[in-house]
């Protein structure tokens, strides 16, 4: 890293800080509710770009997956995402906007009644806060490992420099500052990695030579579609099941994603933002990263591969930690002046966009679900001060967790994205689609979820077994426990359910509640229409990712079939949900 490279990194930090602080005045207009929802003024394109930026917490994660699992490695997250992303767009995005809440924990006191609901809301807020802390710890550890080959910074220094800038603009700009800074950071991330990919390919012999080296040392490493030896069919099936329920995951359809829907201009913008997010997240942002991962696959060996297959073939470098792959690739590539700084800036942009979303979301839970219920008459100025101080406190707490506890990036990647949230997943359907589900079932999921996932994954050692085993145990146990607890405890009162139905108009088994709600409540969408729309969305997303991966290895039949099928399904879906200027969500 030269002085010019550091100037490039500093320019990103300065631009992010300036853009975030620009929204200080607007963030203060409506108290805490406006601070954490962007005054409900977010357009679809900003929602899509911001959510996609939030998911890209580290460039190195994608490169690591390809290095460890081969070209099919990204199916470890694609498999669930091609299901939950269109389902969330079509079903849940408009429900969250319609509820007019500030946090997903607030839903609990609308859906259920009495003191148990108030207690469950607070407990759920604590749980989501814990998730935010763990995820911040994970992304900080990953960022530190990714840039370690390039910059002589410790995790504490990374937190103080990049985290300090992030927490500053998040404290002042609220959700609006976070979202529009995300838009800038997404552009930096994408452009920087596209330039890096274009510069790296000719330096390592051209694309054909890169693929040829992989074929000679990693049989099956270029298979674009699973199942593979490392990604068995049962793992794929378990990920599909997770995708069906990921609308309730704090790392997917709930949490930070839902916060953007709550801040949308209207339901139509919430749906459109999520569909745009699906295109960006599943395909566009992955293009340079899959390419860089493939280059790494041709150059590097890992310690795990050395133990399973043998020592690195001639000309390949063994990495003790696969999380170092992206940074090492940058170091061994001859880069023009300033490009190394741009690449560190791209990784910093990915880290900062996710960090800002997490600390804003985590602090919203403290303020909206603890402080405001206890101080409902607090003046707006005090609400804003408390919101900003809570944001700072969350960052300090999470940074400590990052330094002391988060180790082993592959295990944490799978835990954060799969095992940690499995026990909560049935909530996405039960809350909205079954009137009989009650607060005691909700509490069972909330109280048992995180401890059960830690027990199964780390204590019982399922992080070292096939993914489907640990996640399958957690999911089946959750379904059994939630249904049993619900059926053995009283139903919610009809008055509570009618009020929720009138506000949300959920689909599903609500017939007698809908009759009581009467003409005052508009009817929900029909199930057949929702099912067809969701199937079209899934087909469109599957086609998109199949075509994306197949293009890298010139598998033109799956590329053409995926592209044609995805475009046809996507076009049909858009015509169904937006038949005209007056159609679609309001």
ZAKOLZA-402578 format. One line per 3 residues: their letters; for each residue x negated, y, z of C-alpha. Coordinates in pm, 1 decimal, padded with zeros to 6 digits, always signed. Last residue first. Example, Ala and Ser with C-alpha at 12.3 -4.5 7.8 and 13.67 -1.06 7.14 Angstrom:
SA> -01367.0,-00106.0,+00714.0  -01230.0,-00450.0,+00780.0 $
REM end
This chain:
XXX> +05070.9,+00076.2,-00313.4  +04968.5,-00265.8,-00437.8  +05013.8,-00366.0,-00796.3 $
XXX> +05221.3,-00199.3,-01060.5  +05284.5,+00168.9,-01138.1  +04990.2,+00208.4,-01375.9 $
XXX> +05065.3,-00125.4,-01530.3  +05053.4,-00501.6,-01478.1  +04791.1,-00469.6,-01205.1 $
XXX> +04808.8,-00800.7,-01013.8  +04904.9,-01016.5,-01311.0  +04699.7,-00836.4,-01576.8 $
XXX> +04396.4,-00844.6,-01347.6  +04434.9,-01219.3,-01296.8  +04461.2,-01291.5,-01668.2 $
XXX> +04145.1,-01093.6,-01736.9  +03957.7,-01272.2,-01458.2  +04070.4,-01616.8,-01574.4 $
XXX> +03966.3,-01550.0,-01935.4  +03638.0,-01386.2,-01837.2  +03544.9,-01666.6,-01598.5 $
XXX> +03636.2,-01941.8,-01842.8  +03437.6,-01782.2,-02125.5  +03133.8,-01709.3,-01907.3 $
XXX> +03135.0,-02048.5,-01738.0  +03184.6,-02240.5,-02061.4  +02915.5,-02042.1,-02239.9 $
XXX> +02662.7,-02077.5,-01960.1  +02753.3,-02441.2,-01896.4  +02685.0,-02514.2,-02267.4 $
XXX> +02389.7,-02277.3,-02296.5  +02165.0,-02432.6,-02035.4  +01888.8,-02182.1,-02112.4 $
XXX> +01718.0,-02224.5,-01773.5  +01782.8,-01873.9,-01637.0  +02118.5,-01845.7,-01817.9 $
XXX> +02257.2,-02144.4,-01627.3  +02243.6,-01958.0,-01294.7  +02449.8,-01658.2,-01403.6 $
XXX> +02692.0,-01863.6,-01616.4  +02774.8,-02092.7,-01325.5  +02805.3,-01787.1,-01098.4 $
XXX> +03061.5,-01610.3,-01319.3  +03260.8,-01922.5,-01403.8  +03302.6,-01999.6,-01034.7 $
XXX> +03416.4,-01640.5,-00970.3  +03677.8,-01642.6,-01248.9  +03803.7,-01988.0,-01148.4 $
XXX> +03839.2,-01871.3,-00785.7  +04032.1,-01560.9,-00889.8  +04263.7,-01757.9,-01116.4 $
XXX> +04333.5,-02002.3,-00833.7  +04408.3,-01712.9,-00598.2  +04652.5,-01553.9,-00843.7 $
XXX> +04830.6,-01885.7,-00897.5  +04860.7,-01948.9,-00522.7  +04978.1,-01593.1,-00452.9 $
XXX> +05244.5,-01612.4,-00722.2  +05373.8,-01947.9,-00595.2  +05378.0,-01815.5,-00235.2 $
XXX> +05601.2,-01519.9,-00311.9  +05483.5,-01174.2,-00210.5  +05624.4,-01044.1,+00113.9 $
XXX> +05974.6,-00895.6,+00139.8  +06009.9,-00526.3,+00236.2  +06106.6,-00474.4,+00601.1 $
XXX> +06395.6,-00258.1,+00715.9  +06632.2,-00485.7,+00523.5  +06623.3,-00744.5,+00799.8 $
XXX> +06347.1,-00799.0,+01056.5  +06563.7,-01071.5,+01208.9  +06576.3,-01255.5,+00876.5 $
XXX> +06197.9,-01214.7,+00836.0  +06145.2,-01368.1,+01181.3  +06360.8,-01666.6,+01083.1 $
XXX> +06162.4,-01719.3,+00762.6  +05808.3,-01649.8,+00889.3  +05621.0,-01954.1,+00757.9 $
XXX> +05385.0,-01796.7,+00504.9  +05337.4,-01448.1,+00363.5  +05259.6,-01153.2,+00589.7 $
XXX> +05476.0,-00838.2,+00587.3  +05225.7,-00640.4,+00803.6  +05419.1,-00371.3,+00992.3 $
XXX> +05764.1,-00526.0,+00975.2  +05618.8,-00867.5,+01057.8  +05430.2,-00738.8,+01360.9 $
XXX> +05742.3,-00574.0,+01504.7  +05946.1,-00888.7,+01436.2  +05682.0,-01106.9,+01604.9 $
XXX> +05674.6,-00896.1,+01920.4  +06055.9,-00888.0,+01941.6  +06074.2,-01263.0,+01876.1 $
XXX> +05861.8,-01329.0,+02182.4  +05539.3,-01525.6,+02131.6  +05565.5,-01902.4,+02159.8 $
XXX> +05501.2,-02080.1,+02488.0  +05202.9,-02314.9,+02539.1  +05149.9,-02683.7,+02454.1 $
XXX> +05193.6,-02629.4,+02079.6  +04934.1,-02351.9,+02071.1  +04675.8,-02538.5,+02279.1 $
XXX> +04703.5,-02849.6,+02062.7  +04687.8,-02657.5,+01734.5  +04381.7,-02458.1,+01841.7 $
XXX> +04195.2,-02758.0,+01987.5  +04248.0,-02988.9,+01689.5  +04162.4,-02722.5,+01431.3 $
XXX> +03852.5,-02615.6,+01624.6  +03726.1,-02970.8,+01672.7  +03762.8,-03035.5,+01299.7 $
XXX> +03567.4,-02718.7,+01217.9  +03286.8,-02769.8,+01469.7  +03225.4,-03133.3,+01377.8 $
XXX> +03227.2,-03048.5,+01007.7  +02983.4,-02761.0,+01059.1  +02737.5,-02988.6,+01236.3 $
XXX> +02765.4,-03273.1,+00985.9  +02811.8,-03076.8,+00664.8  +02476.5,-02901.2,+00696.4 $
XXX> +02268.5,-03219.9,+00680.2  +02061.1,-03255.3,+00999.4  +01785.5,-03037.3,+01147.7 $
XXX> +02019.8,-02754.6,+01251.3  +02227.8,-03028.4,+01414.6  +01984.0,-03032.1,+01707.8 $
XXX> +02223.3,-03091.1,+01997.1  +02105.4,-02772.3,+02169.3  +02057.1,-02562.0,+01853.9 $
XXX> +02348.1,-02624.0,+01619.7  +02603.1,-02807.8,+01834.1  +02556.3,-02606.3,+02153.7 $
XXX> +02512.7,-02271.7,+01974.8  +02831.2,-02335.3,+01773.5  +03026.2,-02440.8,+02082.6 $
XXX> +02912.4,-02135.5,+02282.0  +03013.2,-01902.6,+01992.7  +03360.6,-02045.5,+01936.6 $
XXX> +03491.0,-02158.2,+02278.3  +03621.7,-01830.6,+02417.5  +03750.8,-01681.8,+02094.0 $
XXX> +03903.1,-01999.3,+01951.5  +04080.6,-02085.4,+02275.8  +04191.9,-01723.7,+02315.1 $
XXX> +04363.5,-01727.7,+01976.3  +04542.0,-02052.5,+02061.0  +04656.1,-01891.0,+02385.2 $
XXX> +04771.5,-01578.9,+02200.5  +05018.7,-01769.9,+01989.7  +05061.4,-01952.0,+01658.7 $
XXX> +05433.4,-02014.3,+01606.6  +05473.6,-01749.2,+01333.1  +05238.8,-01932.5,+01098.7 $
XXX> +05086.6,-01748.8,+00800.3  +04905.9,-01446.1,+00942.5  +04740.7,-01562.4,+01261.1 $
XXX> +04713.5,-01928.6,+01160.5  +04549.0,-01866.2,+00825.0  +04249.5,-01651.1,+00917.1 $
XXX> +04238.8,-01802.6,+01267.2  +04130.0,-02139.3,+01123.7  +03779.3,-01990.1,+01074.5 $
XXX> +03692.9,-01905.3,+01433.9  +03518.6,-02235.0,+01518.9  +03313.6,-02216.7,+01198.3 $
XXX> +03159.0,-01873.9,+01261.1  +02814.4,-01958.0,+01397.9  +02770.7,-02272.9,+01187.1 $
XXX> +02787.5,-02120.1,+00840.3  +02629.4,-01786.3,+00749.5  +02452.4,-01710.1,+01077.3 $
XXX> +02350.3,-02071.7,+01145.5  +02235.9,-02140.8,+00789.3  +02016.7,-01830.6,+00778.7 $
XXX> +01900.0,-01893.5,+01137.6  +01767.2,-02237.2,+01049.8  +01590.9,-02102.8,+00743.0 $
XXX> +01449.2,-01803.8,+00936.4  +01286.7,-01976.8,+01233.8  +01274.3,-01722.2,+01518.2 $
XXX> +01520.7,-01473.3,+01667.7  +01479.5,-01450.5,+02047.0  +01254.3,-01176.9,+02181.5 $
XXX> +01210.6,-00920.1,+01905.9  +01555.9,-00941.0,+01754.0  +01727.6,-00950.8,+02093.2 $
XXX> +01549.1,-00627.5,+02192.2  +01656.9,-00465.8,+01866.8  +02016.1,-00566.3,+01935.8 $
XXX> +02017.3,-00381.1,+02267.3  +01860.7,-00065.2,+02125.9  +02094.1,-00062.0,+01824.3 $
XXX> +02400.1,-00115.9,+02041.8  +02299.6,+00173.6,+02267.2  +02260.0,+00413.4,+01972.2 $
XXX> +02601.2,+00327.8,+01828.6  +02755.9,+00358.9,+02174.0  +02608.8,+00708.5,+02210.3 $
XXX> +02758.4,+00808.3,+01874.4  +03105.9,+00674.6,+01951.5  +03102.1,+00829.4,+02301.2 $
XXX> +03017.2,+01171.1,+02154.2  +03287.8,+01131.8,+01887.9  +03552.3,+01037.1,+02143.5 $
XXX> +03446.2,+01331.9,+02361.4  +03504.2,+01573.9,+02074.0  +03840.3,+01414.1,+01996.5 $
XXX> +03973.1,+01467.7,+02347.0  +04027.2,+01157.7,+02565.6  +04399.3,+01097.1,+02619.3 $
XXX> +04387.3,+00718.7,+02558.5  +04103.2,+00673.3,+02812.6  +04119.1,+00303.4,+02914.8 $
XXX> +04262.4,+00187.1,+02579.4  +04017.8,+00431.5,+02412.6  +03702.3,+00299.1,+02582.7 $
XXX> +03749.2,-00075.8,+02549.0  +03896.7,-00177.8,+02211.8  +03836.2,+00132.9,+02001.9 $
XXX> +03504.8,+00245.0,+02155.4  +03335.5,-00090.6,+02212.3  +03467.8,-00246.7,+01891.5 $
XXX> +03373.5,+00059.8,+01685.5  +03018.0,+00027.8,+01825.7  +02979.0,-00311.9,+01660.7 $
XXX> +03112.3,-00189.4,+01326.3  +02884.3,+00115.6,+01312.5  +02586.3,-00091.0,+01432.1 $
XXX> +02654.7,-00362.9,+01177.5  +02717.5,-00134.9,+00881.1  +02400.1,+00064.3,+00946.0 $
XXX> +02194.6,-00255.0,+00980.4  +02325.4,-00399.0,+00653.4  +02242.0,-00089.9,+00449.6 $
XXX> +01912.0,-00043.0,+00633.2  +01782.9,-00393.6,+00562.5  +01868.8,-00390.1,+00192.1 $
XXX> +01726.4,-00039.0,+00155.7  +01408.8,-00146.0,+00339.3  +01368.5,-00435.9,+00097.1 $
XXX> +01413.0,-00199.2,-00195.7  +01178.1,+00055.2,-00033.5  +00909.7,-00211.7,+00003.3 $
XXX> +00957.2,-00267.3,-00369.5  +00938.6,+00104.3,-00447.7  +00619.3,+00131.0,-00244.1 $
XXX> +00466.0,-00157.5,-00437.9  +00577.1,+00018.3,-00756.9  +00393.2,+00340.0,-00670.9 $
XXX> +00091.6,+00278.8,-00893.7  +00161.0,-00004.8,-01137.3  +00169.1,-00357.3,-00992.0 $
XXX> -00065.4,-00652.6,-01036.1  +00130.6,-00939.8,-00879.1  -00027.5,-01142.0,-00596.3 $
XXX> +00097.1,-00905.3,-00323.0  +00453.2,-00880.5,-00455.1  +00476.6,-01259.1,-00469.6 $
XXX> +00347.2,-01278.9,-00113.1  +00621.5,-01041.8,+00001.5  +00890.2,-01245.8,-00172.8 $
XXX> +00762.4,-01581.3,-00045.0  +00700.1,-01483.7,+00319.4  +01036.1,-01630.4,+00429.9 $
XXX> +00901.9,-01965.3,+00309.5  +00677.4,-01978.9,+00620.0  +00342.2,-02164.4,+00617.3 $
XXX> +00309.8,-02086.6,+00249.1  +00106.6,-02325.6,+00033.9  -00041.0,-02174.5,-00280.7 $
XXX> -00022.4,-02353.8,-00615.2  -00309.0,-02388.1,-00866.2  -00355.7,-02759.5,-00816.1 $
XXX> -00052.9,-02929.0,-00665.7  +00033.3,-02848.4,-00302.1  -00011.5,-03136.1,-00061.6 $
XXX> +00246.0,-03415.2,-00041.3  +00615.4,-03473.9,-00090.2  +00783.0,-03451.3,+00252.0 $
XXX> +00511.1,-03296.7,+00468.6  +00374.6,-03071.6,+00194.7  +00730.3,-02977.5,+00104.4 $
XXX> +00789.8,-02864.8,+00462.5  +00467.9,-02658.1,+00460.8  +00585.6,-02479.6,+00149.6 $
XXX> +00444.3,-02467.4,-00201.8  +00411.2,-02153.1,-00410.3  +00354.4,-02052.2,-00771.1 $
XXX> +00628.1,-02199.6,-00991.6  +00898.7,-02176.3,-00725.4  +00793.2,-01816.2,-00661.0 $
XXX> +00868.0,-01738.1,-01027.5  +01207.4,-01901.9,-00986.0  +01277.0,-01696.8,-00675.0 $
XXX> +01190.2,-01380.7,-00868.0  +01442.7,-01473.3,-01137.7  +01705.5,-01562.7,-00880.3 $
XXX> +01642.3,-01224.6,-00717.2  +01658.2,-01026.1,-01042.7  +02004.0,-01168.0,-01126.3 $
XXX> +02143.9,-01190.4,-00772.4  +02269.9,-00829.5,-00750.2  +02480.8,-00867.3,-01064.7 $
XXX> +02627.6,-01212.1,-00998.8  +02805.1,-01307.7,-00678.0  +02769.3,-00981.1,-00490.8 $
XXX> +02843.6,-00733.7,-00769.7  +03131.4,-00925.5,-00925.3  +03286.7,-01011.5,-00589.0 $
XXX> +03244.1,-00652.1,-00464.9  +03442.6,-00527.2,-00762.8  +03723.1,-00765.1,-00662.0 $
XXX> +03693.9,-00645.2,-00300.0  +03710.0,-00279.6,-00396.1  +04009.2,-00338.4,-00621.0 $
XXX> +04204.1,-00500.8,-00338.2  +04127.7,-00220.7,-00089.1  +04188.1,+00046.7,-00356.1 $
XXX> +04532.7,-00097.7,-00425.6  +04611.7,-00115.3,-00056.2  +04550.9,+00257.4,-00008.1 $
XXX> +04269.2,+00512.9,+00024.4  +04055.9,+00243.9,+00187.0  +03928.3,+00276.6,+00545.4 $
XXX> +04102.2,-00035.9,+00674.9  +03966.2,-00222.5,+00371.4  +03614.2,-00103.6,+00457.4 $
XXX> +03652.2,-00233.8,+00814.3  +03770.0,-00565.9,+00669.5  +03428.0,-00618.9,+00514.1 $
XXX> +03241.5,-00519.1,+00831.5  +03428.8,-00769.9,+01046.5  +03665.7,-00997.3,+00859.4 $
XXX> +03629.6,-01137.9,+00510.6  +03263.9,-01243.0,+00545.8  +03018.2,-01225.6,+00837.1 $
XXX> +03288.3,-01183.6,+01103.1  +03458.3,-01487.7,+00948.2  +03838.5,-01487.7,+00944.1 $
XXX> +03875.2,-01458.2,+00565.4  +03622.5,-01743.5,+00555.2  +03900.6,-02002.9,+00577.6 $
XXX> +03911.6,-02143.4,+00224.3  +03538.3,-02079.1,+00194.0  +03469.0,-02304.6,+00490.4 $
XXX> +03650.9,-02590.5,+00319.4  +03444.6,-02530.3,+00004.5  +03128.6,-02532.1,+00218.8 $
XXX> +03225.8,-02869.7,+00364.1  +03276.0,-03008.6,+00015.4  +02932.8,-02885.6,-00094.6 $
XXX> +02765.6,-03038.3,+00212.4  +02939.6,-03366.5,+00138.1  +02809.7,-03355.3,-00219.4 $
XXX> +02447.0,-03334.4,-00114.2  +02227.1,-03021.5,-00133.5  +01866.2,-03142.8,-00093.8 $
XXX> +01887.7,-03434.5,-00336.9  +02108.0,-03226.3,-00564.1  +02482.2,-03164.4,-00587.7 $
XXX> +02462.1,-02907.9,-00728.9  +02424.3,-02700.0,-01046.1  +02128.9,-02512.5,-01193.4 $
XXX> +01887.4,-02809.9,-01189.1  +01549.5,-02640.1,-01217.7  +01388.0,-02805.4,-00915.8 $
XXX> +01502.0,-03148.7,-01030.6  +01143.9,-03272.7,-01048.2  +00921.9,-03012.0,-00876.5 $
XXX> +00560.3,-03027.8,-01003.8  +00574.8,-03060.0,-01384.3  +00920.5,-02907.2,-01429.1 $
XXX> +00814.1,-02603.4,-01224.6  +00506.1,-02541.4,-01437.1  +00714.6,-02559.0,-01755.9 $
XXX> +00968.8,-02309.8,-01621.9  +00695.4,-02052.5,-01558.5  +00537.2,-02122.2,-01898.3 $
XXX> +00869.4,-02062.9,-02075.3  +00928.3,-01739.6,-01882.0  +00599.6,-01574.2,-01968.5 $
XXX> +00247.3,-01658.5,-01853.5  +00246.3,-01535.2,-01494.4  +00176.1,-01170.5,-01573.1 $
XXX> +00448.1,-01166.8,-01839.5  +00720.9,-01243.7,-01581.8  +00603.1,-01009.6,-01303.4 $
XXX> +00667.3,-00666.7,-01460.4  +01027.3,-00742.8,-01569.1  +01105.2,-00902.2,-01232.8 $
XXX> +00960.4,-00604.3,-01044.9  +01161.0,-00359.2,-01254.9  +01483.4,-00554.0,-01188.4 $
XXX> +01392.1,-00568.4,-00817.9  +01351.0,-00192.6,-00787.5  +01661.3,-00109.4,-00989.4 $
XXX> +01888.4,-00334.0,-00782.4  +01767.1,-00234.5,-00435.2  +01745.7,+00136.6,-00513.4 $
XXX> +02099.3,+00134.2,-00655.9  +02232.6,-00057.8,-00355.6  +02061.9,+00194.1,-00127.5 $
XXX> +02241.6,+00488.4,-00284.7  +02580.8,+00317.0,-00256.0  +02499.6,+00211.4,+00101.5 $
XXX> +02443.3,+00580.1,+00184.3  +02798.5,+00636.2,+00064.4  +02937.1,+00367.2,+00292.3 $
XXX> +02734.7,+00448.6,+00605.1  +02810.3,+00820.6,+00591.5  +03180.0,+00746.2,+00546.1 $
XXX> +03169.6,+00497.2,+00834.0  +03028.7,+00750.2,+01080.1  +02803.8,+01029.6,+00950.1 $
XXX> +02624.4,+01137.2,+01268.9  +02545.1,+00814.7,+01451.0  +02499.1,+00620.8,+01126.4 $
XXX> +02251.7,+00878.7,+00994.5  +02037.6,+00849.6,+01308.0  +02076.9,+00472.3,+01352.2 $
XXX> +01935.2,+00415.4,+01006.4  +01635.6,+00645.9,+01045.1  +01546.6,+00480.5,+01375.6 $
XXX> +01593.3,+00132.6,+01233.0  +01349.1,+00206.0,+00953.7  +01075.2,+00350.7,+01172.8 $
XXX> +01138.5,+00227.7,+01528.8  +01274.5,-00109.4,+01423.5  +00987.3,-00171.5,+01183.3 $
XXX> +00736.9,-00066.8,+01451.7  +00889.2,-00309.3,+01700.1  +00887.1,-00589.4,+01443.3 $
XXX> +00516.4,-00528.0,+01381.7  +00389.9,-00332.7,+01081.8  +00077.5,-00398.1,+00873.9 $
XXX> +00256.9,-00373.2,+00538.5  +00255.8,-00606.6,+00240.4  +00235.0,-00968.0,+00361.1 $
XXX> +00464.6,-00880.1,+00656.5  +00736.3,-00732.2,+00430.8  +00948.8,-01045.6,+00425.2 $
XXX> +00871.6,-01154.4,+00780.0  +00975.0,-00819.1,+00928.3  +01290.1,-00806.7,+00716.1 $
XXX> +01383.8,-01156.9,+00826.0  +01338.4,-01077.6,+01194.5  +01542.3,-00760.5,+01158.3 $
XXX> +01814.5,-00943.5,+00964.5  +01842.8,-01210.7,+01234.4  +01845.5,-00974.2,+01530.7 $
XXX> +02106.8,-00756.8,+01364.6  +02312.3,-01071.2,+01302.5  +02286.4,-01173.6,+01666.8 $
XXX> +02387.2,-00828.9,+01794.4  +02682.7,-00805.2,+01555.7  +02798.8,-01152.6,+01660.5 $
XXX> +02779.6,-01047.9,+02025.8  +02993.6,-00741.7,+01946.3  +03238.0,-00974.8,+01774.0 $
XXX> +03259.7,-01181.5,+02092.3  +03301.7,-00876.3,+02315.6  +03579.6,-00744.9,+02088.5 $
XXX> +03746.6,-01086.3,+02105.8  +03737.8,-01074.3,+02486.4  +03889.4,-00726.4,+02485.7 $
XXX> +04167.3,-00822.5,+02244.9  +04233.0,-01145.2,+02435.6  +04284.8,-00948.5,+02757.3 $
XXX> +04536.4,-00716.2,+02591.8  +04709.6,-01017.0,+02434.5  +04723.6,-01201.0,+02768.2 $
XXX> +04875.2,-00887.9,+02926.5  +05182.7,-00886.3,+02705.6  +05237.9,-00954.0,+02336.6 $
XXX> +05077.1,-01108.9,+02031.5  +05028.3,-00993.8,+01669.3  +04997.9,-00622.7,+01744.0 $
XXX> +04773.9,-00661.4,+02050.5  +04556.7,-00906.3,+01856.0  +04521.5,-00686.9,+01545.7 $
XXX> +04313.6,-00443.3,+01750.2  +04029.6,-00696.1,+01741.2  +04011.6,-00645.6,+01364.1 $
XXX> +03910.0,-00287.3,+01426.1  +04060.4,+00053.2,+01335.8  +04417.8,-00055.8,+01262.2 $
XXX> +04662.8,+00067.8,+00997.9  +04812.9,-00282.2,+00950.4  +04870.8,-00225.5,+00577.9 $
XXX> +04498.9,-00187.1,+00506.8  +04426.0,-00523.9,+00673.1  +04712.1,-00691.1,+00486.7 $
XXX> +04602.8,-00538.3,+00154.9  +04257.8,-00693.7,+00178.3  +04390.4,-01028.1,+00305.7 $
XXX> +04570.6,-01189.7,+00012.6  +04427.0,-01108.5,-00331.2  +04088.2,-00965.8,-00240.2 $
XXX> +04031.7,-01204.3,+00052.2  +04119.2,-01502.3,-00166.3  +03886.7,-01376.1,-00441.8 $
XXX> +03591.0,-01355.3,-00200.3  +03672.2,-01666.1,+00002.9  +03643.3,-01923.9,-00273.9 $
XXX> +03344.0,-01816.4,-00483.5  +03180.1,-01729.0,-00150.8  +03192.6,-02077.5,-00000.4 $
XXX> +03003.5,-02247.3,-00282.2  +02787.4,-01940.2,-00350.5  +02622.4,-01961.9,-00007.5 $
XXX> +02441.4,-02295.1,-00029.7  +02490.3,-02264.6,-00406.9  +02197.2,-02025.0,-00396.0 $
XXX> +01963.2,-02320.6,-00368.2  +02052.6,-02466.8,-00710.0  +01733.9,-02319.9,-00858.8 $
XXX> +01526.3,-02520.1,-00611.2  +01602.4,-02582.9,-00242.9  +01303.9,-02429.8,-00059.8 $
XXX> +01174.4,-02182.5,-00320.2  +01522.2,-02094.4,-00444.9  +01648.0,-02035.9,-00091.3 $
XXX> +01341.3,-01827.6,+00000.5  +01388.0,-01597.1,-00298.7  +01746.2,-01534.6,-00191.6 $
XXX> +01644.5,-01462.0,+00166.8  +01353.3,-01239.2,+00066.6  +01571.3,-00960.3,-00069.1 $
XXX> +01715.6,-00906.0,+00275.7  +02043.8,-00783.5,+00423.0  +02209.8,-00804.0,+00082.3 $
XXX> +02561.8,-00848.9,+00224.7  +02591.5,-00484.0,+00331.3  +02492.6,-00362.4,-00015.0 $
XXX> +02777.3,-00568.8,-00163.3  +03019.3,-00421.8,+00088.1  +02904.6,-00068.9,+00006.9 $
XXX> +02921.0,-00113.3,-00370.3  +03270.9,-00259.7,-00361.4  +03408.6,-00012.4,-00106.9 $
XXX> +03253.1,+00280.3,-00295.7  +03414.4,+00162.6,-00621.4  +03755.0,+00114.8,-00457.9 $
XXX> +03776.4,+00465.2,-00309.5  +03731.3,+00531.3,+00066.7  +03964.6,+00793.3,+00218.6 $
XXX> +04094.2,+00626.8,+00534.5  +03939.2,+00903.0,+00750.9  +03606.9,+00718.3,+00705.1 $
XXX> +03751.4,+00438.1,+00916.7  +03517.2,+00443.6,+01220.5  +03479.9,+00821.7,+01255.8 $
XXX> +03844.7,+00881.1,+01161.7  +03969.2,+00656.5,+01443.1  +03707.5,+00795.2,+01684.9 $
XXX> +03827.8,+01152.3,+01647.0  +04005.4,+01275.7,+01337.0  +03777.0,+01549.9,+01207.7 $
XXX> +03436.8,+01437.3,+01339.0  +03331.1,+01217.2,+01046.5  +03410.4,+01500.4,+00804.0 $
XXX> +03158.0,+01725.2,+00976.0  +02877.9,+01469.2,+00995.2  +02917.4,+01346.5,+00635.8 $
XXX> +02599.2,+01514.5,+00508.4  +02410.4,+01334.6,+00788.8  +02434.2,+01009.9,+00591.6 $
XXX> +02310.3,+01164.7,+00268.5  +02016.8,+01337.7,+00435.8  +01908.8,+01029.3,+00630.6 $
XXX> +01926.9,+00803.4,+00326.4  +01734.0,+01053.3,+00111.6  +01464.6,+01094.3,+00378.2 $
XXX> +01424.5,+00718.9,+00427.4  +01406.6,+00658.7,+00052.0  +01150.7,+00939.3,+00010.0 $
XXX> +00939.5,+00794.4,+00292.2  +00917.9,+00462.6,+00108.7  +00806.6,+00640.6,-00208.8 $
XXX> +00553.3,+00844.9,-00011.4  +00417.7,+00522.6,+00138.3  +00352.8,+00389.2,-00211.6 $
XXX> +00178.2,+00711.8,-00309.2  -00053.3,+00680.9,-00007.6  -00146.1,+00331.0,-00115.9 $
X> +00000.0,+00000.0,+00000.0 $
REM end
